[in-house]
Amino acid sequence: QVQLVESGGGLVQTGGSLRLSCAASGTIFSVNTMGWYRQAPGKERELVAESPSVGTPNYGDSVKGRFTISRDFPKKTVILQMNSLQPEDTAVYYCKITNCPRMRVCNNYWGQGTQVTVSS
């Protein structure tokens, strides 16, 4: 069974930085994509950033230029570096990984969520 362990959430002032980490463990051979989504009160869950195993990452429009996603492949870990944080970034952040054991067969796994709060 695949499990995701998230860390790094917390409280930060406007303009500050946080770094989120998500590590996959369990019976998984490899991870195809890893990414982050977030959900604020009263809003739909939205893409923050997603990184494929090969190629360039995809960022949500509201975080482009401020957030950076990266991966530590040996540790099956994805990092989200968040800079210039704004109150609008306040949300629960969820780690997501996609594992495709064979062509056109993909499984998605979600973390439990970590709270990020940006004070104004």
C-alpha positions as CSV (number, residue, x, y, z in Angstrom):
1,Q,0.0,0.0,0.0
2,V,1.2,3.5,-0.9
3,Q,1.3,6.2,1.8
4,L,2.3,9.9,1.5
5,V,3.8,11.7,4.4
6,E,3.6,15.5,4.3
7,S,5.5,18.1,6.3
8,G,6.4,21.7,6.4
9,G,3.1,23.5,6.8
10,G,2.6,26.2,9.3
11,L,2.1,29.9,9.9
12,V,4.1,32.6,8.1
13,Q,3.7,36.3,7.5
14,T,3.0,37.9,4.2
15,G,6.1,37.9,2.0
16,G,7.6,35.0,3.9
17,S,8.5,31.5,2.7
18,L,7.7,27.9,3.5
19,R,8.8,24.6,2.1
20,L,6.5,21.7,1.9
21,S,7.8,18.1,1.6
22,C,6.0,15.0,0.6
23,A,7.5,11.5,0.7
24,A,6.0,8.4,-0.8
25,S,6.5,5.0,0.8
26,G,5.0,1.6,0.6
27,T,4.7,-1.0,-2.1
28,I,5.4,1.4,-5.0
29,F,8.0,0.7,-7.7
30,S,8.2,4.2,-9.1
31,V,6.4,7.5,-9.2
32,N,5.4,9.0,-12.5
33,T,4.2,12.4,-11.4
34,M,4.2,14.2,-8.0
35,G,2.4,17.4,-7.2
36,W,0.5,19.7,-4.9
37,Y,-3.1,20.9,-4.8
38,R,-4.7,23.2,-2.3
39,Q,-8.2,24.0,-1.1
40,A,-9.2,27.1,0.7
41,P,-12.5,27.5,2.7
42,G,-15.4,27.9,0.3
43,K,-13.3,27.2,-2.8
44,E,-12.7,24.2,-5.0
45,R,-9.5,22.3,-4.8
46,E,-7.0,23.7,-7.3
47,L,-3.7,22.8,-8.9
48,V,-0.6,24.4,-7.3
49,A,2.1,22.6,-9.1
50,E,2.8,19.2,-10.6
51,S,6.0,17.7,-11.8
52,P,6.3,14.7,-14.2
53,S,9.2,12.3,-13.9
54,V,10.6,13.8,-17.1
55,G,9.9,17.3,-18.5
56,T,8.9,20.7,-17.1
57,P,6.5,21.2,-14.2
58,N,3.1,22.7,-14.5
59,Y,2.1,25.6,-12.2
60,G,-1.2,27.2,-11.3
61,D,-1.5,30.7,-12.6
62,S,-1.7,32.3,-9.2
63,V,1.6,30.8,-8.0
64,K,3.8,31.1,-11.1
65,G,7.0,32.9,-10.4
66,R,6.6,32.4,-6.6
67,F,6.5,28.7,-6.1
68,T,9.0,26.1,-7.2
69,I,8.4,22.4,-7.3
70,S,11.3,19.9,-7.3
71,R,11.9,16.2,-6.7
72,D,14.3,14.0,-4.9
73,F,14.0,10.9,-7.0
74,P,15.9,8.4,-4.7
75,K,13.8,9.4,-1.7
76,K,10.5,9.5,-3.8
77,T,10.0,13.0,-2.4
78,V,8.5,16.1,-3.9
79,I,9.3,19.6,-2.5
80,L,7.3,22.8,-2.9
81,Q,9.3,25.9,-2.2
82,M,6.8,28.7,-1.6
83,N,8.2,32.3,-1.7
84,S,6.5,35.7,-1.5
85,L,3.5,34.2,0.3
86,Q,0.3,36.1,0.3
87,P,-2.8,35.7,2.5
88,E,-4.6,34.3,-0.6
89,D,-2.2,31.3,-0.4
90,T,-3.8,30.2,2.9
91,A,-5.3,26.8,2.3
92,V,-4.9,23.1,3.1
93,Y,-2.2,21.8,0.8
94,Y,-2.5,18.2,-0.5
95,C,0.2,16.1,-1.9
96,K,-0.7,14.0,-4.9
97,I,1.3,11.3,-6.7
98,T,0.4,9.3,-9.8
99,N,1.8,5.9,-10.4
100,C,1.3,4.2,-13.8
101,P,2.4,0.6,-13.5
102,R,1.6,0.0,-17.2
103,M,0.4,1.9,-20.2
104,R,-3.0,3.6,-19.6
105,V,-3.2,2.2,-16.1
106,C,-2.6,5.0,-13.5
107,N,-3.4,5.2,-9.8
108,N,-3.6,8.4,-7.9
109,Y,-2.7,8.8,-4.2
110,W,-3.4,11.7,-1.9
111,G,-1.8,12.9,1.3
112,Q,-3.7,13.9,4.3
113,G,-3.2,17.6,3.8
114,T,-1.1,20.2,5.6
115,Q,-2.3,23.6,6.7
116,V,-0.6,26.7,5.4
117,T,-1.6,30.0,6.9
118,V,-0.3,33.4,5.7
119,S,-1.0,36.2,8.0
120,S,-1.6,39.7,6.8
